[in-house]
Amino acid sequence: MNRSSRLLFLLTPWWAVFGCPEPPLEGCGEFDQVFAWEDADGDGFGAHVPIGWQCELRQGQSANDADCDDTRDDVFPNAEEGCDLADNDCDGLIDEETPYSPWYPDEDGDGFGDGLALLLSCQQPGPQYTRVAGDCDDTRPDVNPEAPEICNEGVDDDCDGFADDADAGVDPASQPHWHRDLDRDGYGDPYAYRAACEGPRGSVLNDADCDDTDPDLSPDGSEVCDHIDNDCDGLVDDEDPDVDPAGFQLVIADYDHDKFGNPDEMTMGCWNPPFNNRLDCDDHDPLATIEQDWYRDDDGDLSGAGPSQVHQCLNPGGGLAPGLNGVDCAPSNPAIYPGQREDCFDGVDQDCDNEVDCADSECIGVPGCTPACADQAWAPGGLPASQNGTTIGQGDDFISPCGFANGAPDVSFWFTPPRSGNMTFDTLGSPYDTVLYAYTDCGGLLLGCNDDFVGLQSRISVNVTAGTPILIVVDGYSSSQGPFTLNAQ
């Protein structure tokens, strides 16, 4: 800069040198003046809205215009950068040097996101994002790691990599009962079933078969005169209105099906039933048969109680029930009376025979009814079948009827055969000296006993009836005990 230039610079006002508007000439000294910018958010930094020269800064004014957002007082140069999708320190970068977290899209709103669509952000990117991954189907809110596994055609509801029966945690309430269809007639055995999402081969979802060993006996069967319930409706021969009349013959009439007939009347039927008496006083009323006592029937279940009201044959009416129907053990409950079907698991004697639940003879063979003498029930869906166990730590509850067992512990099975005929039971594969025997029931008839058949292992053969349980005991020779394998075929 030459002399003339330096002189011009020294004589030029400073505000003109720096390109500022001319300051006011009155009210304050030249060097006491300041150029003010609007500071709308009061953070000490102004935006690009000039106010002009002032003798001093007033509220809402700043001596600089370095603010990059004059609507937020937490945004200005050198401010602390926060996680708010804003450039807090006005350096041109957003959310730098703040902690980032993984976020996952949660399109179905179940609280679990798609782990393969990771997004790093220091705050939730949107309402449909979650911090929790693990969803294996983000289109279904009923599919996530906290959902219950249920039977639904192979859907992995709880996202553990297993579906339906392959998942040990599948909800048993969702598993239907698959009933064995041994005779392949399309109808299942009501007492032989397995709860599963997918049924085993040879099983069906209905339990309408009354004899799973004969394909001619099913709800599709034709009722004929053969003493058999061919169509599984609970009615046999001419008790069934659907019976084929081709086998009818002239028989004593029993129009009311009360097993009391009148020899003075004949009709066409299968054959004469085993009548209790052949002099029915009213063959059109099943309650009127022979002379008998009649009792009050307050609950209308056709079984009375209390003192006899009248003794006669014809139905006196008036809410009375015949004595031949038995004494009602619950006169005010119409669901309890002699002849009612026993519910095996409710603690109530429905049929008034003083036998409750599994102690009732009606409950023999019902899954879940195990007599007191048996350690466990076994009802295989098919054959061959095996059970593994151990006699170690068990009690000595039975005395072997063959071989020599002196203090050896034993394990007993209440076994329900899946089919009728001859069955073989053995302990092949057991590492200790076994004794094997079977009874009809607790304290019943001996069906078979064996000590050594193959080496130290036992084998018995038993004739069984499908659905009728037998008692099988795995015992030990002398005081022998150990793990065993019981095979049935």
Helices and strands as residue ranges (DSSP letters): H 3-11, H 14-17, G 30-32, E 34-38, E 50-54, E 61-62, E 101-105, E 119-121, E 129-130, G 164-166, G 172-174, E 177-180, E 193-195, E 203-204, G 237-239, G 245-247, E 249-253, E 262-269, E 292-296, E 305-312, E 320-322, G 323-325, G 357-359, G 361-363, E 376-378, E 385-390, E 411-415, E 421-426, E 434-439, E 446-450, E 459-464, E 470-476, E 483-488
